Protein backbone atom coordinates (compact mmCIF):
# COMPACT_ATOMS: atom_id res chain seq x y z
CA UNK A 1 0.00 0.00 0.00
CA UNK A 2 1.42 3.37 -0.96
CA UNK A 3 2.40 6.17 1.40
CA UNK A 4 1.04 8.48 -1.27
CA UNK A 5 -1.86 8.22 -3.69
CA UNK A 6 -4.07 10.31 -5.97
CA UNK A 7 -6.89 11.64 -3.80
CA UNK A 8 -8.45 13.83 -6.49
CA UNK A 9 -7.74 13.95 -10.23
CA UNK A 10 -4.18 15.23 -10.60
CA UNK A 11 -3.76 15.79 -6.84
CA UNK A 12 -1.53 13.43 -4.91
CA UNK A 13 -1.38 13.30 -1.12
CA UNK A 14 1.28 11.85 1.16
CA UNK A 15 5.02 11.67 0.68
CA UNK A 16 6.49 15.03 -0.26
CA UNK A 17 3.23 16.33 -1.75
CA UNK A 18 1.67 19.48 -0.23
CA UNK A 19 -0.75 19.02 2.63
CA UNK A 20 -4.31 18.66 1.31
CA UNK A 21 -6.50 21.32 2.96
CA UNK A 22 -10.22 20.62 3.33
CA UNK A 23 -12.61 23.48 4.08
CA UNK A 24 -15.44 21.73 5.92
CA UNK A 25 -18.59 23.72 5.15
CA UNK A 26 -20.68 20.93 6.67
CA UNK A 27 -24.06 22.43 7.46
CA UNK A 28 -22.80 25.94 8.23
CA UNK A 29 -24.67 27.10 5.12
CA UNK A 30 -27.85 27.52 7.21
CA UNK A 31 -29.82 25.50 4.66
CA UNK A 32 -29.40 28.25 2.05
CA UNK A 33 -27.87 27.17 -1.26
CA UNK A 34 -26.73 30.71 -2.08
CA UNK A 35 -24.79 30.87 1.19
CA UNK A 36 -23.37 27.45 0.35
CA UNK A 37 -22.11 28.79 -2.98
CA UNK A 38 -20.57 31.82 -1.28
CA UNK A 39 -18.75 29.43 1.05
CA UNK A 40 -17.46 27.32 -1.85
CA UNK A 41 -16.11 30.47 -3.48
CA UNK A 42 -14.65 31.60 -0.16
CA UNK A 43 -12.84 28.27 0.27
CA UNK A 44 -11.35 28.62 -3.20
CA UNK A 45 -10.34 32.25 -2.66
CA UNK A 46 -8.68 31.36 0.65
CA UNK A 47 -6.54 28.69 -1.02
CA UNK A 48 -8.17 25.50 0.26
CA UNK A 49 -7.98 22.40 -1.92
CA UNK A 50 -11.49 21.09 -1.31
CA UNK A 51 -14.92 22.32 -0.22
CA UNK A 52 -16.71 19.62 1.75
CA UNK A 53 -20.30 19.18 2.87
CA UNK A 54 -22.24 16.59 4.91
CA UNK A 55 -24.83 14.50 3.07
CA UNK A 56 -27.49 12.48 4.86
CA UNK A 57 -30.50 10.46 3.79
CA UNK A 58 -32.26 11.23 7.04
CA UNK A 59 -34.52 8.16 7.25
CA UNK A 60 -31.42 5.98 6.81
CA UNK A 61 -29.26 7.88 9.31
CA UNK A 62 -31.86 8.26 12.10
CA UNK A 63 -34.66 6.08 13.38
CA UNK A 64 -38.19 7.48 13.59
CA UNK A 65 -38.07 8.35 17.28
CA UNK A 66 -34.83 10.28 16.80
CA UNK A 67 -36.41 12.35 14.05
CA UNK A 68 -39.65 12.90 15.99
CA UNK A 69 -38.12 14.06 19.28
CA UNK A 70 -38.70 17.69 20.18
CA UNK A 71 -35.68 19.92 19.53
CA UNK A 72 -35.72 23.10 21.59
CA UNK A 73 -32.05 24.04 21.35
CA UNK A 74 -31.11 27.63 20.52
CA UNK A 75 -29.65 26.17 17.32
CA UNK A 76 -32.90 24.54 16.23
CA UNK A 77 -34.34 25.14 12.77
CA UNK A 78 -37.57 23.25 13.51
CA UNK A 79 -39.95 21.90 16.16
CA UNK A 80 -38.53 18.37 15.97
CA UNK A 81 -35.02 17.14 15.30
CA UNK A 82 -36.25 15.82 11.97
CA UNK A 83 -37.61 19.24 11.01
CA UNK A 84 -34.29 20.78 12.03
CA UNK A 85 -32.24 18.35 9.93
CA UNK A 86 -34.55 18.64 6.92
CA UNK A 87 -34.06 22.40 6.91
CA UNK A 88 -30.29 21.91 6.68
CA UNK A 89 -30.32 19.07 4.16
CA UNK A 90 -29.89 19.84 0.45
CA UNK A 91 -31.69 17.74 -2.15
CA UNK A 92 -29.92 15.61 -4.73
CA UNK A 93 -30.62 18.27 -7.34
CA UNK A 94 -29.12 20.97 -5.13
CA UNK A 95 -26.02 18.84 -4.52
CA UNK A 96 -25.51 18.51 -8.26
CA UNK A 97 -25.90 22.28 -8.55
CA UNK A 98 -23.26 22.83 -5.84
CA UNK A 99 -20.93 20.31 -7.44
CA UNK A 100 -21.24 22.08 -10.79
CA UNK A 101 -20.58 25.43 -9.13
CA UNK A 102 -17.45 24.09 -7.41
CA UNK A 103 -16.19 22.83 -10.77
CA UNK A 104 -16.77 26.27 -12.29
CA UNK A 105 -14.94 27.93 -9.40
CA UNK A 106 -12.07 25.44 -9.66
CA UNK A 107 -12.10 23.63 -6.31
CA UNK A 108 -12.59 19.95 -5.50
CA UNK A 109 -16.01 19.07 -4.10
CA UNK A 110 -17.06 16.20 -1.86
CA UNK A 111 -19.10 15.38 1.21
CA UNK A 112 -19.16 13.09 4.18
CA UNK A 113 -21.69 10.38 3.44
CA UNK A 114 -23.47 10.15 6.79
CA UNK A 115 -25.17 6.83 5.97
CA UNK A 116 -24.90 4.11 3.33
CA UNK A 117 -27.58 5.60 1.08
CA UNK A 118 -25.81 8.95 1.14
CA UNK A 119 -22.62 7.17 0.07
CA UNK A 120 -24.56 5.60 -2.82
CA UNK A 121 -25.63 9.05 -3.95
CA UNK A 122 -22.14 10.52 -3.64
CA UNK A 123 -20.79 7.62 -5.66
CA UNK A 124 -23.45 8.29 -8.28
CA UNK A 125 -22.37 11.93 -8.69
CA UNK A 126 -18.73 10.86 -8.91
CA UNK A 127 -17.13 12.68 -5.99
CA UNK A 128 -13.34 12.28 -6.06
CA UNK A 129 -13.14 10.73 -2.59
CA UNK A 130 -15.32 9.67 0.32
CA UNK A 131 -14.95 11.30 3.72
CA UNK A 132 -15.94 9.10 6.65
CA UNK A 133 -17.07 11.18 9.62
CA UNK A 134 -16.16 10.08 13.13
CA UNK A 135 -19.72 8.94 13.78
CA UNK A 136 -19.35 6.18 11.18
CA UNK A 137 -15.76 5.18 11.87
CA UNK A 138 -16.81 2.18 13.97
CA UNK A 139 -19.70 1.33 11.63
CA UNK A 140 -17.94 -1.63 10.03
CA UNK A 141 -20.66 -2.66 7.53
CA UNK A 142 -20.66 0.96 6.30
CA UNK A 143 -16.84 1.00 6.10
CA UNK A 144 -16.75 -2.23 4.11
CA UNK A 145 -19.45 -1.08 1.66
CA UNK A 146 -17.76 2.30 1.19
CA UNK A 147 -14.28 0.83 0.76
CA UNK A 148 -15.52 -1.68 -1.81
CA UNK A 149 -16.55 1.16 -4.12
CA UNK A 150 -12.86 1.79 -4.76
CA UNK A 151 -12.77 5.55 -4.36
CA UNK A 152 -10.06 7.04 -2.12
CA UNK A 153 -11.18 7.53 1.48
CA UNK A 154 -10.35 9.86 4.35
CA UNK A 155 -11.40 8.49 7.73
CA UNK A 156 -11.72 10.62 10.87
CA UNK A 157 -11.17 8.98 14.25
CA UNK A 158 -13.07 11.01 16.84
CA UNK A 159 -14.57 9.03 19.75
CA UNK A 160 -12.53 5.91 18.86
CA UNK A 161 -9.85 3.84 20.60
CA UNK A 162 -6.59 2.65 19.06
CA UNK A 163 -7.97 -0.89 19.11
CA UNK A 164 -10.94 0.25 17.03
CA UNK A 165 -8.68 2.18 14.66
CA UNK A 166 -6.61 -0.96 14.07
CA UNK A 167 -9.81 -2.72 13.03
CA UNK A 168 -10.75 0.25 10.84
CA UNK A 169 -7.37 0.11 9.13
CA UNK A 170 -7.64 -3.64 8.52
CA UNK A 171 -11.23 -3.40 7.28
CA UNK A 172 -10.57 -0.64 4.77
CA UNK A 173 -7.19 -1.99 3.68
CA UNK A 174 -8.71 -5.34 2.73
CA UNK A 175 -10.82 -3.63 0.06
CA UNK A 176 -9.11 -0.34 -0.74
CA UNK A 177 -5.42 0.63 -0.63
CA UNK A 178 -5.98 4.36 -1.00
CA UNK A 179 -7.04 5.87 2.30
CA UNK A 180 -5.83 8.18 5.05
CA UNK A 181 -6.67 8.34 8.76
CA UNK A 182 -7.12 11.65 10.58
CA UNK A 183 -6.59 12.26 14.29
CA UNK A 184 -9.72 13.94 15.57
CA UNK A 185 -11.40 14.75 18.89
CA UNK A 186 -15.16 15.20 18.62
CA UNK A 187 -15.79 18.28 20.75
CA UNK A 188 -17.00 21.71 19.56
CA UNK A 189 -15.10 23.88 20.29
CA UNK A 190 -12.14 21.72 21.25
CA UNK A 191 -9.90 22.67 24.16
CA UNK A 192 -6.14 22.38 23.60
CA UNK A 193 -5.78 19.82 26.39
CA UNK A 194 -8.04 17.42 24.48
CA UNK A 195 -6.42 17.67 21.05
CA UNK A 196 -3.85 14.90 21.66
CA UNK A 197 -1.50 15.64 18.76
CA UNK A 198 0.81 12.85 19.92
CA UNK A 199 -1.69 10.41 18.44
CA UNK A 200 -0.38 11.52 15.05
CA UNK A 201 2.98 9.94 15.86
CA UNK A 202 1.26 6.81 17.17
CA UNK A 203 -0.77 6.52 13.97
CA UNK A 204 2.41 6.94 11.93
CA UNK A 205 3.93 4.00 13.82
CA UNK A 206 0.80 1.84 13.74
CA UNK A 207 -0.06 2.54 10.09
CA UNK A 208 3.26 3.35 8.39
CA UNK A 209 2.00 2.71 4.86
CA UNK A 210 -0.80 5.30 4.69
CA UNK A 211 -0.90 9.10 5.01
CA UNK A 212 -1.95 10.46 8.39
CA UNK A 213 -3.76 13.75 8.91
CA UNK A 214 -5.66 15.96 11.33
CA UNK A 215 -9.26 17.13 11.62
CA UNK A 216 -9.52 19.97 14.12
CA UNK A 217 -12.33 21.69 15.97
CA UNK A 218 -10.23 24.05 18.09
CA UNK A 219 -10.20 27.83 17.95
CA UNK A 220 -7.48 29.48 15.88
CA UNK A 221 -4.89 27.91 13.60
CA UNK A 222 -1.82 27.25 15.78
CA UNK A 223 -2.66 23.65 16.68
CA UNK A 224 -3.41 22.74 13.07
CA UNK A 225 -0.03 24.18 12.05
CA UNK A 226 1.63 22.04 14.72
CA UNK A 227 -0.11 18.99 13.24
CA UNK A 228 1.35 19.79 9.81
CA UNK A 229 4.81 20.18 11.34
CA UNK A 230 4.31 16.75 12.91
CA UNK A 231 3.59 15.21 9.53
CA UNK A 232 -0.15 15.64 8.84
CA UNK A 233 -0.68 15.19 5.09
CA UNK A 234 -4.36 16.16 5.19
CA UNK A 235 -6.00 18.79 7.38
CA UNK A 236 -9.68 19.53 7.73
CA UNK A 237 -11.16 22.59 9.43
CA UNK A 238 -14.75 23.79 9.65
CA UNK A 239 -15.35 27.18 8.04
CA UNK A 240 -18.03 29.83 8.45
CA UNK A 241 -18.97 33.28 7.21
CA UNK A 242 -20.14 34.37 10.67
CA UNK A 243 -19.32 32.75 14.02
CA UNK A 244 -22.49 34.19 15.57
CA UNK A 245 -24.84 32.32 13.21
CA UNK A 246 -27.18 29.63 14.51
CA UNK A 247 -25.50 26.23 14.71
CA UNK A 248 -23.16 24.37 17.05
CA UNK A 249 -20.26 24.27 14.56
CA UNK A 250 -19.81 28.00 13.93
CA UNK A 251 -17.90 28.75 17.13
CA UNK A 252 -15.32 26.08 16.25
CA UNK A 253 -15.05 27.23 12.63
CA UNK A 254 -12.61 29.49 10.83
CA UNK A 255 -13.58 32.80 9.29
CA UNK A 256 -12.29 33.56 5.76
CA UNK A 257 -9.41 35.61 7.18
CA UNK A 258 -8.41 32.72 9.45
CA UNK A 259 -8.64 30.14 6.66
CA UNK A 260 -6.50 32.36 4.43
CA UNK A 261 -3.88 32.64 7.17
CA UNK A 262 -4.02 28.88 7.83
CA UNK A 263 -3.34 28.07 4.18
CA UNK A 264 -0.54 30.63 3.98
CA UNK A 265 1.03 29.37 7.18
CA UNK A 266 0.80 25.69 6.18
CA UNK A 267 2.60 26.44 2.93
CA UNK A 268 5.23 28.37 4.88
CA UNK A 269 5.73 25.48 7.32
CA UNK A 270 6.05 23.07 4.40
CA UNK A 271 8.80 25.20 2.89
CA UNK A 272 10.55 25.20 6.26
CA UNK A 273 10.46 21.41 6.76
CA UNK A 274 13.45 20.78 4.50
CA UNK A 275 15.01 17.42 3.68
CA UNK A 276 16.21 16.32 7.09
CA UNK A 277 19.79 16.24 5.78
CA UNK A 278 22.02 18.46 7.91
CA UNK A 279 24.65 20.27 5.89
CA UNK A 280 25.84 23.84 5.35
CA UNK A 281 23.47 25.41 2.85
CA UNK A 282 24.36 27.85 0.07
CA UNK A 283 22.42 30.59 1.88
CA UNK A 284 24.83 30.21 4.84
CA UNK A 285 28.01 30.75 2.80
CA UNK A 286 28.08 34.57 3.17
CA UNK A 287 27.88 34.24 6.96
CA UNK A 288 30.48 31.47 6.95
CA UNK A 289 32.85 33.50 4.76
CA UNK A 290 32.48 36.51 7.04
CA UNK A 291 32.40 34.96 10.51
CA UNK A 292 33.35 31.30 10.16
CA UNK A 293 36.28 30.39 12.39
CA UNK A 294 39.41 28.49 11.39
CA UNK A 295 42.69 27.38 12.95
CA UNK A 296 45.50 29.91 13.55
CA UNK A 297 48.96 29.66 15.06
CA UNK A 298 48.89 30.44 18.76
CA UNK A 299 52.71 30.84 18.74
CA UNK A 300 55.45 31.17 16.15
CA UNK A 301 55.86 27.76 14.48
CA UNK A 302 59.08 27.04 12.55
CA UNK A 303 59.11 24.89 9.42
CA UNK A 304 59.44 21.18 10.25
CA UNK A 305 57.66 21.46 13.61
CA UNK A 306 55.36 18.61 14.62
CA UNK A 307 52.16 20.29 15.72
CA UNK A 308 50.77 19.98 19.23
CA UNK A 309 47.41 21.25 20.40
CA UNK A 310 48.94 24.00 22.55
CA UNK A 311 50.43 25.60 19.39
CA UNK A 312 46.97 26.11 17.87
CA UNK A 313 43.82 28.13 18.53
CA UNK A 314 40.64 29.05 16.67
CA UNK A 315 39.68 32.53 15.44
CA UNK A 316 37.88 34.37 12.70
CA UNK A 317 40.88 34.65 10.41
CA UNK A 318 41.96 36.17 7.10
CA UNK A 319 42.61 34.22 5.02
CA UNK A 320 40.44 31.39 6.27
CA UNK A 321 42.55 28.40 7.19
CA UNK A 322 41.88 24.82 8.24
CA UNK A 323 38.27 24.48 9.43
CA UNK A 324 37.83 24.81 13.19
CA UNK A 325 36.32 21.34 13.48
CA UNK A 326 39.54 19.81 12.09
CA UNK A 327 41.90 21.22 14.72
CA UNK A 328 42.48 17.83 16.37
CA UNK A 329 43.39 16.26 13.02
CA UNK A 330 46.38 18.64 12.80
CA UNK A 331 48.00 17.30 15.95
CA UNK A 332 51.04 15.17 15.12
CA UNK A 333 51.39 16.54 11.60
CA UNK A 334 54.44 18.48 10.36
CA UNK A 335 54.33 22.03 8.99
CA UNK A 336 56.18 22.63 5.73
CA UNK A 337 56.61 26.43 6.06
CA UNK A 338 57.42 28.91 8.81
CA UNK A 339 54.37 30.47 10.48
CA UNK A 340 54.22 33.61 12.59
CA UNK A 341 52.04 33.87 15.67
CA UNK A 342 48.41 34.56 14.66
CA UNK A 343 48.93 33.35 11.07
CA UNK A 344 46.17 31.29 9.53
CA UNK A 345 47.08 27.61 9.38
CA UNK A 346 46.50 26.89 5.70
CA UNK A 347 45.82 23.34 4.56
CA UNK A 348 48.70 23.37 2.07
CA UNK A 349 51.36 24.03 4.75
CA UNK A 350 50.43 20.95 6.82
CA UNK A 351 51.99 17.71 5.61
CA UNK A 352 49.48 14.94 4.80
CA UNK A 353 46.46 17.08 5.68
CA UNK A 354 45.65 18.02 2.08
CA UNK A 355 45.88 14.42 0.90
CA UNK A 356 43.25 13.34 3.39
CA UNK A 357 41.02 16.37 2.72
CA UNK A 358 41.58 16.30 -1.05
CA UNK A 359 42.39 20.01 -1.08
C-alpha positions in Angstrom: 0.0 0.0 0.0 1.4 3.4 -1.0 2.4 6.2 1.4 1.0 8.5 -1.3 -1.9 8.2 -3.7 -4.1 10.3 -6.0 -6.9 11.6 -3.8 -8.5 13.8 -6.5 -7.7 13.9 -10.2 -4.2 15.2 -10.6 -3.8 15.8 -6.8 -1.5 13.4 -4.9 -1.4 13.3 -1.1 1.3 11.8 1.2 5.0 11.7 0.7 6.5 15.0 -0.3 3.2 16.3 -1.7 1.7 19.5 -0.2 -0.7 19.0 2.6 -4.3 18.7 1.3 -6.5 21.3 3.0 -10.2 20.6 3.3 -12.6 23.5 4.1 -15.4 21.7 5.9 -18.6 23.7 5.2 -20.7 20.9 6.7 -24.1 22.4 7.5 -22.8 25.9 8.2 -24.7 27.1 5.1 -27.9 27.5 7.2 -29.8 25.5 4.7 -29.4 28.3 2.1 -27.9 27.2 -1.3 -26.7 30.7 -2.1 -24.8 30.9 1.2 -23.4 27.4 0.4 -22.1 28.8 -3.0 -20.6 31.8 -1.3 -18.8 29.4 1.0 -17.5 27.3 -1.8 -16.1 30.5 -3.5 -14.6 31.6 -0.2 -12.8 28.3 0.3 -11.4 28.6 -3.2 -10.3 32.2 -2.7 -8.7 31.4 0.7 -6.5 28.7 -1.0 -8.2 25.5 0.3 -8.0 22.4 -1.9 -11.5 21.1 -1.3 -14.9 22.3 -0.2 -16.7 19.6 1.8 -20.3 19.2 2.9 -22.2 16.6 4.9 -24.8 14.5 3.1 -27.5 12.5 4.9 -30.5 10.5 3.8 -32.3 11.2 7.0 -34.5 8.2 7.2 -31.4 6.0 6.8 -29.3 7.9 9.3 -31.9 8.3 12.1 -34.7 6.1 13.4 -38.2 7.5 13.6 -38.1 8.3 17.3 -34.8 10.3 16.8 -36.4 12.4 14.0 -39.7 12.9 16.0 -38.1 14.1 19.3 -38.7 17.7 20.2 -35.7 19.9 19.5 -35.7 23.1 21.6 -32.0 24.0 21.3 -31.1 27.6 20.5 -29.7 26.2 17.3 -32.9 24.5 16.2 -34.3 25.1 12.8 -37.6 23.2 13.5 -40.0 21.9 16.2 -38.5 18.4 16.0 -35.0 17.1 15.3 -36.3 15.8 12.0 -37.6 19.2 11.0 -34.3 20.8 12.0 -32.2 18.4 9.9 -34.6 18.6 6.9 -34.1 22.4 6.9 -30.3 21.9 6.7 -30.3 19.1 4.2 -29.9 19.8 0.5 -31.7 17.7 -2.1 -29.9 15.6 -4.7 -30.6 18.3 -7.3 -29.1 21.0 -5.1 -26.0 18.8 -4.5 -25.5 18.5 -8.3 -25.9 22.3 -8.5 -23.3 22.8 -5.8 -20.9 20.3 -7.4 -21.2 22.1 -10.8 -20.6 25.4 -9.1 -17.5 24.1 -7.4 -16.2 22.8 -10.8 -16.8 26.3 -12.3 -14.9 27.9 -9.4 -12.1 25.4 -9.7 -12.1 23.6 -6.3 -12.6 19.9 -5.5 -16.0 19.1 -4.1 -17.1 16.2 -1.9 -19.1 15.4 1.2 -19.2 13.1 4.2 -21.7 10.4 3.4 -23.5 10.2 6.8 -25.2 6.8 6.0 -24.9 4.1 3.3 -27.6 5.6 1.1 -25.8 9.0 1.1 -22.6 7.2 0.1 -24.6 5.6 -2.8 -25.6 9.1 -4.0 -22.1 10.5 -3.6 -20.8 7.6 -5.7 -23.4 8.3 -8.3 -22.4 11.9 -8.7 -18.7 10.9 -8.9 -17.1 12.7 -6.0 -13.3 12.3 -6.1 -13.1 10.7 -2.6 -15.3 9.7 0.3 -14.9 11.3 3.7 -15.9 9.1 6.6 -17.1 11.2 9.6 -16.2 10.1 13.1 -19.7 8.9 13.8 -19.3 6.2 11.2 -15.8 5.2 11.9 -16.8 2.2 14.0 -19.7 1.3 11.6 -17.9 -1.6 10.0 -20.7 -2.7 7.5 -20.7 1.0 6.3 -16.8 1.0 6.1 -16.8 -2.2 4.1 -19.4 -1.1 1.7 -17.8 2.3 1.2 -14.3 0.8 0.8 -15.5 -1.7 -1.8 -16.6 1.2 -4.1 -12.9 1.8 -4.8 -12.8 5.6 -4.4 -10.1 7.0 -2.1 -11.2 7.5 1.5 -10.4 9.9 4.4 -11.4 8.5 7.7 -11.7 10.6 10.9 -11.2 9.0 14.3 -13.1 11.0 16.8 -14.6 9.0 19.8 -12.5 5.9 18.9 -9.9 3.8 20.6 -6.6 2.6 19.1 -8.0 -0.9 19.1 -10.9 0.2 17.0 -8.7 2.2 14.7 -6.6 -1.0 14.1 -9.8 -2.7 13.0 -10.8 0.2 10.8 -7.4 0.1 9.1 -7.6 -3.6 8.5 -11.2 -3.4 7.3 -10.6 -0.6 4.8 -7.2 -2.0 3.7 -8.7 -5.3 2.7 -10.8 -3.6 0.1 -9.1 -0.3 -0.7 -5.4 0.6 -0.6 -6.0 4.4 -1.0 -7.0 5.9 2.3 -5.8 8.2 5.1 -6.7 8.3 8.8 -7.1 11.7 10.6 -6.6 12.3 14.3 -9.7 13.9 15.6 -11.4 14.8 18.9 -15.2 15.2 18.6 -15.8 18.3 20.8 -17.0 21.7 19.6 -15.1 23.9 20.3 -12.1 21.7 21.3 -9.9 22.7 24.2 -6.1 22.4 23.6 -5.8 19.8 26.4 -8.0 17.4 24.5 -6.4 17.7 21.0 -3.8 14.9 21.7 -1.5 15.6 18.8 0.8 12.9 19.9 -1.7 10.4 18.4 -0.4 11.5 15.0 3.0 9.9 15.9 1.3 6.8 17.2 -0.8 6.5 14.0 2.4 6.9 11.9 3.9 4.0 13.8 0.8 1.8 13.7 -0.1 2.5 10.1 3.3 3.4 8.4 2.0 2.7 4.9 -0.8 5.3 4.7 -0.9 9.1 5.0 -1.9 10.5 8.4 -3.8 13.8 8.9 -5.7 16.0 11.3 -9.3 17.1 11.6 -9.5 20.0 14.1 -12.3 21.7 16.0 -10.2 24.0 18.1 -10.2 27.8 18.0 -7.5 29.5 15.9 -4.9 27.9 13.6 -1.8 27.3 15.8 -2.7 23.6 16.7 -3.4 22.7 13.1 0.0 24.2 12.0 1.6 22.0 14.7 -0.1 19.0 13.2 1.3 19.8 9.8 4.8 20.2 11.3 4.3 16.7 12.9 3.6 15.2 9.5 -0.1 15.6 8.8 -0.7 15.2 5.1 -4.4 16.2 5.2 -6.0 18.8 7.4 -9.7 19.5 7.7 -11.2 22.6 9.4 -14.7 23.8 9.7 -15.3 27.2 8.0 -18.0 29.8 8.5 -19.0 33.3 7.2 -20.1 34.4 10.7 -19.3 32.7 14.0 -22.5 34.2 15.6 -24.8 32.3 13.2 -27.2 29.6 14.5 -25.5 26.2 14.7 -23.2 24.4 17.0 -20.3 24.3 14.6 -19.8 28.0 13.9 -17.9 28.7 17.1 -15.3 26.1 16.3 -15.0 27.2 12.6 -12.6 29.5 10.8 -13.6 32.8 9.3 -12.3 33.6 5.8 -9.4 35.6 7.2 -8.4 32.7 9.4 -8.6 30.1 6.7 -6.5 32.4 4.4 -3.9 32.6 7.2 -4.0 28.9 7.8 -3.3 28.1 4.2 -0.5 30.6 4.0 1.0 29.4 7.2 0.8 25.7 6.2 2.6 26.4 2.9 5.2 28.4 4.9 5.7 25.5 7.3 6.0 23.1 4.4 8.8 25.2 2.9 10.5 25.2 6.3 10.5 21.4 6.8 13.4 20.8 4.5 15.0 17.4 3.7 16.2 16.3 7.1 19.8 16.2 5.8 22.0 18.5 7.9 24.7 20.3 5.9 25.8 23.8 5.3 23.5 25.4 2.9 24.4 27.8 0.1 22.4 30.6 1.9 24.8 30.2 4.8 28.0 30.8 2.8 28.1 34.6 3.2 27.9 34.2 7.0 30.5 31.5 7.0 32.8 33.5 4.8 32.5 36.5 7.0 32.4 35.0 10.5 33.3 31.3 10.2 36.3 30.4 12.4 39.4 28.5 11.4 42.7 27.4 13.0 45.5 29.9 13.6 49.0 29.7 15.1 48.9 30.4 18.8 52.7 30.8 18.7 55.4 31.2 16.2 55.9 27.8 14.5 59.1 27.0 12.5 59.1 24.9 9.4 59.4 21.2 10.3 57.7 21.5 13.6 55.4 18.6 14.6 52.2 20.3 15.7 50.8 20.0 19.2 47.4 21.2 20.4 48.9 24.0 22.6 50.4 25.6 19.4 47.0 26.1 17.9 43.8 28.1 18.5 40.6 29.0 16.7 39.7 32.5 15.4 37.9 34.4 12.7 40.9 34.6 10.4 42.0 36.2 7.1 42.6 34.2 5.0 40.4 31.4 6.3 42.6 28.4 7.2 41.9 24.8 8.2 38.3 24.5 9.4 37.8 24.8 13.2 36.3 21.3 13.5 39.5 19.8 12.1 41.9 21.2 14.7 42.5 17.8 16.4 43.4 16.3 13.0 46.4 18.6 12.8 48.0 17.3 15.9 51.0 15.2 15.1 51.4 16.5 11.6 54.4 18.5 10.4 54.3 22.0 9.0 56.2 22.6 5.7 56.6 26.4 6.1 57.4 28.9 8.8 54.4 30.5 10.5 54.2 33.6 12.6 52.0 33.9 15.7 48.4 34.6 14.7 48.9 33.4 11.1 46.2 31.3 9.5 47.1 27.6 9.4 46.5 26.9 5.7 45.8 23.3 4.6 48.7 23.4 2.1 51.4 24.0 4.8 50.4 21.0 6.8 52.0 17.7 5.6 49.5 14.9 4.8 46.5 17.1 5.7 45.7 18.0 2.1 45.9 14.4 0.9 43.2 13.3 3.4 41.0 16.4 2.7 41.6 16.3 -1.1 42.4 20.0 -1.1 
